[in-house]
Amino acid sequence: MLKMRVLRLVVHVRTREPVLLLGEVDGERCLPVFLRRAQADMIALGERGESDPELPQDMLLPIVRGLGHELHGVEIVALVDSIFQAELVFDGGTRVQARPSDVLAIAVREGLPIGVADEILDEVGQPIADLFPHGTDAPPEKQLEDFKKFIDEVSPEDFAPPAP
């Protein structure tokens, strides 16, 4: 499982769908993940601060803790028919399958680790340099321009496995 970080949240120009771009913490690849609108809105808020009002999804961690458990992180574990499969990872090895949009929103709001299965990045990961030729340390305007060029031409179908 590869550790990931959030690079950008953008809107795909052609489909108007929100896309979260995850990048390897210790690598050079990234993974665009198309999201549902409500979860993209949560992700756009960023990590929950002490004074932020609680959203319904923010109740998950207090409930889990109240039951005597911990949520350790989230993982994107498979790509099936061009759709990501994701899991919440709890203490004691317990895993709960959930929609990728939901687990990513929870991870961002709660500052939890995000993992992606190696084979997913091997199959559909993109070199960060292809999306951000000027690097992720370039001025935000330049990064956004570079990423828009990429995202204008990609769609969820681009992540389908190659035909045999």
C-alpha positions as CSV (number, residue, x, y, z in Angstrom):
1,M,0.0,0.0,0.0
2,L,1.4,3.4,-1.0
3,K,1.0,6.5,1.1
4,M,-0.7,9.4,-0.8
5,R,-1.2,13.1,-0.3
6,V,-3.8,15.5,-1.7
7,L,-2.3,17.5,-4.6
8,R,-5.4,19.3,-5.9
9,L,-9.2,19.3,-6.1
10,V,-10.5,20.5,-9.5
11,V,-13.5,20.4,-11.7
12,H,-13.2,18.4,-14.9
13,V,-14.1,20.8,-17.7
14,R,-16.0,18.5,-20.0
15,T,-18.1,16.6,-17.4
16,R,-18.2,19.2,-14.7
17,E,-17.3,16.4,-12.2
18,P,-15.0,17.1,-9.3
19,V,-11.7,15.4,-9.4
20,L,-9.3,14.8,-6.5
21,L,-5.7,14.4,-7.5
22,L,-3.7,12.2,-5.1
23,G,0.1,12.1,-5.3
24,E,2.5,9.5,-3.9
25,V,4.2,10.8,-0.7
26,D,7.5,9.0,-1.6
27,G,7.1,8.8,-5.4
28,E,6.4,10.5,-8.6
29,R,3.0,9.2,-9.6
30,C,-0.5,10.6,-9.1
31,L,-4.0,9.3,-9.3
32,P,-7.0,11.3,-10.4
33,V,-10.2,10.2,-8.5
34,F,-13.6,11.4,-9.8
35,L,-15.8,12.4,-6.8
36,R,-19.4,12.9,-6.0
37,R,-20.3,16.6,-5.5
38,A,-21.2,16.5,-1.8
39,Q,-17.9,14.8,-0.9
40,A,-15.9,17.2,-3.0
41,D,-17.6,20.1,-1.1
42,M,-16.4,18.5,2.2
43,I,-12.9,18.0,0.8
44,A,-12.8,21.6,-0.4
45,L,-13.4,22.7,3.3
46,G,-10.1,20.9,4.2
47,E,-9.1,19.5,7.5
48,R,-11.6,20.1,10.2
49,G,-10.6,22.9,12.7
50,E,-11.5,23.1,16.3
51,S,-14.0,26.0,15.7
52,D,-15.6,24.5,12.6
53,P,-19.2,23.5,12.8
54,E,-19.6,19.7,12.7
55,L,-21.0,18.2,9.5
56,P,-22.9,15.0,9.7
57,Q,-19.9,13.0,8.4
58,D,-17.7,14.5,11.2
59,M,-19.7,12.4,13.7
60,L,-18.0,9.2,12.5
61,L,-14.8,9.5,14.5
62,P,-16.5,10.4,17.8
63,I,-18.9,7.5,17.4
64,V,-16.1,5.1,16.6
65,R,-14.1,6.4,19.6
66,G,-17.2,6.1,21.8
67,L,-17.4,2.5,20.9
68,G,-13.8,2.0,22.0
69,H,-12.1,1.9,18.6
70,E,-9.9,4.0,16.3
71,L,-10.0,4.8,12.6
72,H,-6.4,4.5,11.4
73,G,-6.9,5.6,7.7
74,V,-8.5,4.9,4.4
75,E,-7.3,2.9,1.4
76,I,-8.3,2.6,-2.2
77,V,-7.9,-1.1,-2.6
78,A,-9.0,-2.1,-6.1
79,L,-10.1,-0.9,-9.5
80,V,-13.0,-3.0,-10.8
81,D,-14.7,-2.1,-14.2
82,S,-13.1,1.4,-14.0
83,I,-14.5,2.0,-10.5
84,F,-12.3,2.4,-7.5
85,Q,-13.1,0.2,-4.4
86,A,-12.2,1.8,-1.0
87,E,-12.1,0.8,2.6
88,L,-12.0,2.5,6.0
89,V,-9.3,0.8,8.1
90,F,-10.0,0.5,11.8
91,D,-7.9,-0.9,14.7
92,G,-7.8,-4.6,15.1
93,G,-7.6,-5.1,11.4
94,T,-11.3,-4.3,10.8
95,R,-12.1,-2.9,7.4
96,V,-15.3,-1.5,6.1
97,Q,-16.0,-1.1,2.4
98,A,-17.3,2.4,1.4
99,R,-17.4,4.6,-1.6
100,P,-14.1,6.2,-2.5
101,S,-15.6,9.7,-2.3
102,D,-16.8,9.1,1.2
103,V,-13.6,7.6,2.5
104,L,-11.5,10.4,0.9
105,A,-13.8,13.1,2.4
106,I,-13.4,11.5,5.9
107,A,-9.7,11.3,5.5
108,V,-9.2,14.9,4.4
109,R,-11.6,16.2,7.1
110,E,-9.9,14.2,9.9
111,G,-6.3,14.4,8.6
112,L,-6.1,10.6,8.3
113,P,-3.6,8.7,6.1
114,I,-4.7,7.8,2.6
115,G,-3.3,4.6,0.9
116,V,-3.6,3.3,-2.6
117,A,-2.8,-0.3,-3.7
118,D,0.5,-0.5,-5.6
119,E,-1.2,-2.3,-8.5
120,I,-3.7,0.5,-9.0
121,L,-0.9,3.1,-9.5
122,D,1.0,0.6,-11.7
123,E,-2.1,0.3,-13.8
124,V,-3.6,3.8,-14.0
125,G,-1.2,6.1,-12.2
126,Q,0.1,9.1,-14.1
127,P,3.6,10.7,-13.7
128,I,3.2,14.0,-11.7
129,A,5.6,15.6,-14.2
130,D,3.1,14.9,-17.0
131,L,0.4,16.9,-15.2
132,F,2.7,19.5,-13.6
133,P,5.7,20.0,-15.9
134,H,6.7,22.9,-13.7
135,G,6.5,20.9,-10.5
136,T,4.1,21.0,-7.6
137,D,6.2,23.8,-6.1
138,A,5.5,26.1,-9.0
139,P,3.2,29.0,-8.4
140,P,-0.5,27.8,-8.0
141,E,-1.6,29.6,-11.2
142,K,1.0,27.7,-13.2
143,Q,0.2,24.4,-11.6
144,L,-3.5,24.9,-12.2
145,E,-2.8,25.8,-15.9
146,D,-0.7,22.6,-16.3
147,F,-3.3,20.4,-14.6
148,K,-6.2,21.9,-16.6
149,K,-4.4,20.8,-19.8
150,F,-4.3,17.3,-18.5
151,I,-7.8,17.1,-17.0
152,D,-9.5,18.6,-20.1
153,E,-8.6,15.4,-22.0
154,V,-9.2,12.7,-19.4
155,S,-12.4,10.9,-18.4
156,P,-13.4,8.1,-16.1
157,E,-13.3,5.7,-19.0
158,D,-9.5,6.4,-19.4
159,F,-9.0,4.3,-16.3
160,A,-10.6,1.2,-17.8
161,P,-8.2,-1.8,-18.1
162,P,-6.8,-2.3,-21.6
163,A,-8.8,-4.6,-23.8
164,P,-7.3,-8.1,-24.0
